[in-house]
């Protein structure tokens, strides 16, 4: 996958103000509605795809691990991509690249974006949809890593985060029943009109016990996908684990590749 908007590729040489300004440009270019047909029912079910007389969409999960120098400082990113079709893994690729800046809240894509793009260049297949371990529109400037990468690649993308970066749930998200979703709306910390729907808390798995519970995932559109479809997709791609399979397998593959790199 090659950038369609090379002018928006993350640049670690920019100042913080310039990075934030670029994020606002990215948010303005992003499409937070469905503009390509995505049927969540076809994503992991080859029989349903066969019945529809079409190939199942290719969905890629993206995650990262990090390598340290001799002093214990993280100096390289290992970006992993797992492409799936009809519930089966069809390709795994990764790339190891230097980390150019430290982690700064809200500017994750400037630290991890180029490493991710390097890994995506290794893919021989062309994904119909990308899922990122990180935020999309649920972001201070509506430009999390799924949105940044989505606009750069002009590809449908979804952000799947384990914690809520900003915004406000419209109702309680504690101990939700499996399959429940709760709207996340913009608050004063988000560059969007107060109350704008920016994503969902999605309860993909839950314990059958009153004594413990699993927290929801925070799912948001990255680019060319609406919030409802993003939530539908994550639920459709979740099996017996909390994370949707493409992201879970990318996380596992990143750890595997990291072990191999250290051997």
Secondary structure, 3 states (H helix, E strand, C coil): CCCCCHHHCCCCCCCHHHHHHHHHHHHHHCCCCCCCCCCHHHCCCHHHHHHCCCCCCEEEEEEEEEEECCCCCEEEEEEEEEEEECCEEEEEEEEEEECCCCCCCCCHHHHHHHHHHHHHCCCCCCCCEEEEECCCCCCCCCCCHHHHHHHHHCCCEEEEECCCCCCEECCCCCCCCCCCEEEEECCCCCCCCCCCEEEEEECCCCCCCCCCCCCCEEEEEEECCCHHHHHHHHHHCCCCCCCCHHHHHHHHHHHHHHHHHHC
